[in-house]
Amino acid sequence: MKYNSGLAHRPAVFVSSTCYDLKQIRQNIRDFIEDDLGYEAVLSEYDSFPIDPDMDTVNNCLRAVEERANIMVLIVGGRYGYITNHGKKSITNLEYLRAKMKGIPIFVFIDQNILNILPVWKKNNTADFSEIVDSPKIFEFIDTLRNKDSNWVHEFNNGKDIISCLRKQMSYLVNDCLCLRQHFYKEKISPKVLKYSGRVFELAVEKPDAWEYLLFAAALKDNLDKLDDLRYDMKYGITFRNARLYNEPKEIIDYVQMKCGELRSRINLLNGILNNAFKEAIGEPGIPGNAEYIIYVAEKLIDIYKSVHEWSLDFKSIIVPDEFENLLLCASKFSKTVIEDIEIFISDYDTRINEAILNIGEESEKRTLSFSLTLRGFDMSELEYEIKKLENLLL
């Protein structure tokens, strides 16, 4: 979630669970949220729940999570609940996944009786547990919550347990928000930082040990993850640029030479970004880096990465006689290694820097990490062969 100041409204707490078996608990939690905390409680069985008449039940629930929820309280009892027609997950499971994707706080509560049975299910997951749960999928869901997604799970026996825990956890959450607000106004966080959410925003604001290096990795990954469509365009050769027709051999060869020059220019920009701008943004040892500058460097590296894709796709908009098509194909392939090498660098940097930070304090000796973006040279033989072949045609 992006930080928005000046939008005063009550926090909305979405309560996700099966309804029938946990009806009383849901009512008790709603009363606590509305009457004790003064927050907005979002529960699907009440007439205050926002619905779109044109949507089905599942999509109305997911829409409420996406558009209304600031906090989720997830309660898991002995029922997995209604499984949608579109897949193998219950509505509660889908609500949880949508909240997780949104990045809001999720407080997970699981019935203690079900947790006590979980080890038995793990040892014999084909046994009959129908007297305890409505579906063995509930165990799979709980196992995902606890282990795969590494959520902090609170056990409960009754509604009072949940309310007692929420009372404390909400106070901690308010304190975190107050600290963030104080930091926000004290540090005068820039718009470049504010447009980010999650890990990037957290690192830029809280500035833990070695935050500069972690921030660079997080900003690279955040921006790279947004480019799936561009990678698909590259894979399938999709471009909507205006077509250009080249008939004369000289103008075609000139075009290819110009494109090779453009690619070299982009590679030179990479050198400047990593060898100069990155070092300045990180700062000298012992001197804090500049968060806005670090994000700028990460964005520019990704901009170059994008431009190399676009450089290659530009060849798809060129119309030439049949005998020149292989020349364009050979030239367009030069982008492949550049793209791969940038992706390898980003992945390697993210993995190694995070591993190094985790090991700080465990190693007695100083450890130096070095990173370099090494671009493989181009195999010019095929291109030179095509140019030579075409030159012979001109003789």
LINRABEL-V146131 format. One record per residue. N is the residue number from 1. PHI is phi in radians with two decimals (NA if undefined). OMEGA is omega in radians with two decimals (999 if undefined). NEAR is the number of other ideal C-beta (glycine too) atoms within 12 Angstrom. Layout:
# LINRABEL-V146131
<<N	PHI	OMEGA	NEAR> <N	PHI	OMEGA	NEAR>>
This chain:
# LINRABEL-V146131
<<1	NA	3.09	24> <2	-1.44	-3.12	17> <3	-1.36	3.09	26> <4	-2.17	3.10	13> <5	-1.66	3.05	13> <6	1.46	3.11	6> <7	-1.76	-3.04	11> <8	-1.39	3.03	7> <9	-2.78	3.13	12> <10	-1.20	3.04	17> <11	-1.06	3.14	28> <12	-1.80	-3.13	31> <13	-1.87	3.13	39> <14	-1.56	3.13	43> <15	-1.74	-3.07	49> <16	-1.93	3.08	44> <17	-3.05	2.92	45> <18	-1.22	-2.98	33> <19	-1.61	-2.95	28> <20	-1.08	-3.05	17> <21	-1.34	-3.10	22> <22	-2.03	-3.05	33> <23	-1.00	-3.10	22> <24	-1.18	3.12	20> <25	-1.09	3.13	32> <26	-1.10	3.12	36> <27	-1.14	3.13	22> <28	-1.09	-3.13	28> <29	-1.20	3.09	43> <30	-1.08	3.12	36> <31	-1.06	3.13	21> <32	-1.12	-3.12	28> <33	-1.12	-3.08	35> <34	-1.34	-2.99	23> <35	-1.51	-3.08	14> <36	-1.48	-3.09	19> <37	-1.53	-3.07	26> <38	1.37	3.11	17> <39	-1.58	3.06	29> <40	-1.57	3.10	25> <41	-1.67	-3.12	37> <42	-1.97	3.13	39> <43	-2.26	-2.96	37> <44	-1.22	-3.08	35> <45	-1.49	-3.12	22> <46	-1.77	-3.08	22> <47	-1.25	3.07	8> <48	-1.41	-3.13	17> <49	-1.22	-3.07	26> <50	-1.29	3.12	23> <51	-2.22	2.98	23> <52	-1.89	-3.08	17> <53	-1.01	-3.11	9> <54	-1.52	-3.12	8> <55	-1.90	3.06	16> <56	-1.40	-3.07	17> <57	-1.04	-3.09	24> <58	-1.04	-3.08	28> <59	-1.21	3.04	22> <60	-1.14	3.11	24> <61	-1.14	-3.14	41> <62	-1.15	3.10	33> <63	-1.13	3.12	26> <64	-1.12	3.08	37> <65	-1.10	-3.05	39> <66	-1.18	-2.98	29> <67	-1.71	-3.03	21> <68	-1.99	-2.94	34> <69	-1.25	2.95	39> <70	-1.81	-3.12	33> <71	-2.49	3.03	35> <72	-2.06	2.95	40> <73	-1.94	-3.10	48> <74	-1.81	-3.11	47> <75	-2.06	-3.10	47> <76	-2.05	3.08	47> <77	-1.91	-3.08	38> <78	-1.67	-3.13	32> <79	-2.06	3.08	29> <80	-1.36	3.07	32> <81	1.67	-3.07	35> <82	-1.15	3.09	26> <83	-1.66	-3.06	22> <84	-1.16	3.12	22> <85	-1.25	-3.02	11> <86	-1.61	-3.07	14> <87	-2.97	-3.04	14> <88	-2.05	-3.09	14> <89	-1.97	3.12	26> <90	-1.40	3.11	32> <91	-1.07	3.13	33> <92	-1.04	3.12	43> <93	-1.07	3.14	36> <94	-1.17	3.09	33> <95	-1.07	3.11	44> <96	-1.08	-3.13	37> <97	-1.09	3.13	28> <98	-1.19	3.11	30> <99	-1.14	3.11	37> <100	-1.12	3.11	27> <101	-1.13	3.14	20> <102	-1.23	3.09	27> <103	1.54	3.14	24> <104	-1.54	3.09	31> <105	-1.09	3.12	29> <106	-2.19	3.09	36> <107	-1.78	-3.01	37> <108	-1.81	3.10	35> <109	-2.18	-3.11	40> <110	-2.22	3.12	37> <111	-0.96	-3.09	34> <112	-1.05	3.14	21> <113	-1.10	3.12	22> <114	-1.25	3.11	35> <115	-1.10	3.13	30> <116	-1.17	-3.13	17> <117	-1.47	-3.03	26> <118	-0.95	3.13	32> <119	-1.06	3.12	15> <120	-1.14	3.11	20> <121	-1.08	-3.13	26> <122	-1.08	-3.13	19> <123	-1.34	-3.11	11> <124	-2.55	-3.04	14> <125	-1.36	3.08	18> <126	-1.72	-3.13	11> <127	-1.22	-3.12	16> <128	-1.59	3.12	13> <129	-1.99	-3.01	25> <130	-1.15	3.09	13> <131	-1.33	-3.08	10> <132	-1.91	-3.10	24> <133	-2.27	-3.13	32> <134	-1.44	-3.13	23> <135	-2.76	3.08	26> <136	-1.11	3.11	26> <137	-1.09	3.11	27> <138	-1.10	3.11	38> <139	-1.20	3.10	35> <140	-1.09	3.13	25> <141	-1.09	3.14	44> <142	-1.11	3.13	41> <143	-1.08	3.08	26> <144	-1.13	-3.14	25> <145	-1.04	-3.04	33> <146	-1.42	-2.96	24> <147	-1.84	-3.08	15> <148	-1.13	-3.11	13> <149	-1.61	3.05	21> <150	0.96	3.06	13> <151	-1.35	2.98	25> <152	-1.37	-3.05	18> <153	-1.86	3.07	28> <154	-1.79	3.08	28> <155	-1.50	3.07	24> <156	-2.56	3.02	32> <157	-1.90	-3.12	20> <158	-2.68	-3.11	21> <159	-1.10	-3.14	28> <160	-1.08	3.12	17> <161	-1.07	-3.12	22> <162	-1.16	-3.11	39> <163	-1.12	3.12	31> <164	-1.06	3.13	21> <165	-1.19	-3.13	28> <166	-1.09	3.14	37> <167	-1.02	3.12	20> <168	-1.29	-3.07	16> <169	-1.14	3.11	25> <170	-1.14	3.11	29> <171	-1.16	3.08	16> <172	-1.12	-3.13	17> <173	-1.13	3.09	25> <174	-1.08	3.12	21> <175	-1.10	3.10	14> <176	-1.06	-3.14	18> <177	-1.15	3.12	20> <178	-1.16	3.10	14> <179	-1.11	3.12	17> <180	-1.12	3.13	23> <181	-1.10	3.11	17> <182	-1.09	3.13	14> <183	-1.14	-3.12	21> <184	-1.01	-3.10	22> <185	-1.34	3.14	14> <186	-1.23	-3.06	11> <187	-1.53	-3.10	21> <188	0.92	-3.06	13> <189	-1.07	-3.02	29> <190	-1.36	3.09	21> <191	-1.01	-3.14	15> <192	-1.10	3.10	22> <193	-1.34	-3.06	34> <194	-1.13	-3.12	23> <195	-1.34	3.12	22> <196	-1.72	3.07	33> <197	-2.26	3.02	23> <198	1.02	-2.99	23> <199	-1.08	-3.12	25> <200	-1.07	-3.13	36> <201	-1.10	-3.12	31> <202	-1.04	-3.12	27> <203	-1.17	-3.11	34> <204	-1.16	-3.10	41> <205	-1.56	-3.02	31> <206	-1.44	3.08	22> <207	0.89	3.06	23> <208	-1.26	3.10	19> <209	-0.98	3.11	17> <210	1.01	-3.08	27> <211	-1.07	-3.09	29> <212	-1.04	-3.10	36> <213	-1.27	3.09	34> <214	-1.16	3.13	35> <215	-1.12	3.12	45> <216	-1.05	3.13	45> <217	-1.11	-3.10	39> <218	-1.18	3.14	35> <219	-1.17	3.07	44> <220	-1.06	-3.10	42> <221	-1.13	-3.13	30> <222	-1.03	-3.12	29> <223	-1.28	3.13	30> <224	-1.15	-3.10	31> <225	-1.15	-3.11	21> <226	-1.52	-2.99	17> <227	-1.87	3.13	26> <228	-1.02	-3.12	13> <229	-1.07	3.13	14> <230	-1.14	3.12	26> <231	-1.17	3.06	22> <232	-1.17	3.08	14> <233	-1.00	-3.13	21> <234	-1.14	-3.10	31> <235	-1.08	-3.06	15> <236	-1.80	3.08	12> <237	1.13	-3.07	19> <238	-1.68	3.05	18> <239	-2.59	-3.14	23> <240	-2.04	3.08	12> <241	-1.24	3.10	17> <242	-1.09	-3.13	11> <243	-1.24	3.09	14> <244	-2.18	-3.08	18> <245	-1.82	3.05	15> <246	-2.08	3.14	24> <247	-1.85	-3.06	16> <248	-1.40	3.14	15> <249	-0.96	-3.09	24> <250	-1.10	-3.10	17> <251	-1.21	3.09	18> <252	-1.23	3.12	33> <253	-1.14	3.08	28> <254	-1.07	3.12	16> <255	-1.09	-3.13	29> <256	-1.10	3.13	35> <257	-1.13	3.09	18> <258	-1.10	-3.14	20> <259	-1.12	3.10	32> <260	-1.10	3.07	29> <261	-1.13	3.10	17> <262	-1.08	-3.12	26> <263	-1.14	3.08	35> <264	-1.07	3.12	21> <265	-1.10	3.12	18> <266	-1.15	3.10	32> <267	-1.13	3.08	32> <268	-1.11	3.09	17> <269	-1.11	3.08	26> <270	-1.02	3.13	33> <271	-1.03	-3.13	20> <272	-1.15	-3.13	20> <273	-1.12	-3.04	32> <274	-1.43	-3.07	31> <275	-1.50	-3.09	17> <276	-2.07	-3.04	17> <277	-1.07	-3.12	26> <278	-1.06	-3.13	35> <279	-1.10	3.12	23> <280	-1.18	-3.12	20> <281	-1.17	-3.14	30> <282	-1.19	-3.13	30> <283	1.57	3.10	21> <284	-1.21	3.10	12> <285	-0.95	-3.14	12> <286	1.56	3.13	8> <287	-1.97	-3.11	12> <288	-1.03	3.10	21> <289	-1.38	-3.13	30> <290	-1.94	-3.04	28> <291	-1.04	-3.12	37> <292	-1.10	-3.13	26> <293	-1.18	3.13	29> <294	-1.09	3.11	39> <295	-1.12	3.10	37> <296	-1.02	-3.12	26> <297	-1.09	3.13	37> <298	-1.08	3.14	42> <299	-1.12	-3.14	29> <300	-1.18	3.09	28> <301	-1.09	3.11	38> <302	-1.19	3.08	32> <303	-1.05	3.10	24> <304	-1.15	3.09	39> <305	-0.99	3.10	38> <306	-1.09	-3.07	28> <307	-1.14	3.11	27> <308	-1.22	3.02	38> <309	-1.05	-3.11	37> <310	-1.13	3.08	29> <311	-1.01	-3.12	34> <312	-1.22	-3.12	37> <313	-1.15	3.13	29> <314	-1.05	3.12	30> <315	-1.09	-3.11	38> <316	-1.22	-3.12	27> <317	-1.63	-3.10	24> <318	-1.66	3.10	30> <319	-1.88	-3.12	19> <320	-2.36	3.03	29> <321	-1.00	-3.03	19> <322	-0.92	-3.06	11> <323	-1.19	-3.13	17> <324	-1.79	-3.05	31> <325	-1.13	-3.14	21> <326	-1.19	3.08	23> <327	-1.10	3.12	36> <328	-1.12	3.13	35> <329	-1.08	3.13	23> <330	-1.06	-3.11	30> <331	-1.17	-3.09	37> <332	-1.14	-3.12	35> <333	-1.21	-3.12	27> <334	-1.07	-3.12	34> <335	-1.24	-3.01	35> <336	-1.03	-3.10	25> <337	-1.23	3.11	21> <338	-1.10	3.13	35> <339	-1.07	-3.13	37> <340	-1.08	-3.10	23> <341	-1.18	3.08	26> <342	-1.16	3.13	37> <343	-1.11	3.11	28> <344	-1.10	3.12	23> <345	-1.05	-3.10	34> <346	-1.10	3.14	33> <347	-1.12	-3.13	21> <348	-1.13	-3.14	22> <349	-1.10	-3.12	33> <350	-1.06	-3.10	29> <351	-1.13	-3.03	19> <352	-1.24	-3.11	24> <353	-1.24	3.12	33> <354	-1.23	3.07	24> <355	-1.13	-3.14	20> <356	-1.12	-3.14	25> <357	-1.15	3.13	26> <358	-1.11	-3.08	16> <359	-1.57	3.10	17> <360	-1.07	-3.13	20> <361	1.69	3.12	11> <362	-1.60	-3.11	11> <363	-1.87	-3.10	13> <364	-1.39	-3.11	8> <365	-1.62	3.07	8> <366	-1.19	-3.11	9> <367	-2.24	3.13	17> <368	-1.93	3.09	10> <369	-1.87	3.07	20> <370	-2.18	-3.14	12> <371	-2.24	3.08	26> <372	-2.56	3.04	17> <373	-1.65	-3.11	30> <374	-1.72	3.13	19> <375	-1.70	3.12	28> <376	-1.20	3.11	17> <377	-1.23	-3.13	13> <378	-1.55	3.01	23> <379	-1.46	-3.05	15> <380	-1.52	-2.98	17> <381	-1.05	-3.10	12> <382	-1.17	3.13	19> <383	-1.15	3.14	27> <384	-1.09	3.11	19> <385	-1.10	-3.13	16> <386	-1.15	3.13	28> <387	-1.12	3.14	28> <388	-1.09	-3.13	18> <389	-1.11	-3.12	20> <390	-1.29	3.09	27> <391	-1.10	3.11	16> <392	-1.15	3.10	12> <393	-1.20	-3.10	17> <394	-1.42	-3.09	15> <395	-1.27	999	8>>
